[in-house]
Amino acid sequence: MTPPLLKFRYEYPPGEAHFLEAPTAEAAVLFLRRTYPHNPVDVLPTLREISRWPAFWKTVDTQGLVLPDNAKPRS
């Protein structure tokens, strides 16, 4: 059984919300560092774990790589 994925919210550019799902906070940080290598200082402080989920999100694996929609585990 796969453990449930954690849900996160971050903003970049400021005021523009984005959502992702990851097995750990560390995986979410790896994703953000890879996605925004030029400005992690602006992005990482906006990362927050959330309990409820919007309709749009990204799911990342333990290495912080984005999973395609058909590979997302059901939680």
Number of C-alpha atoms within 10 A of each C-alpha: 4 8 9 13 19 17 23 24 18 21 17 16 10 10 9 8 12 16 20 23 26 25 19 18 19 13 18 29 18 16 22 19 17 13 14 15 11 9 12 15 11 13 19 17 10 15 20 14 15 13 8 7 13 10 5 8 14 17 24 22 17 15 15 23 18 17 15 10 9 6 9 15 13 8 8
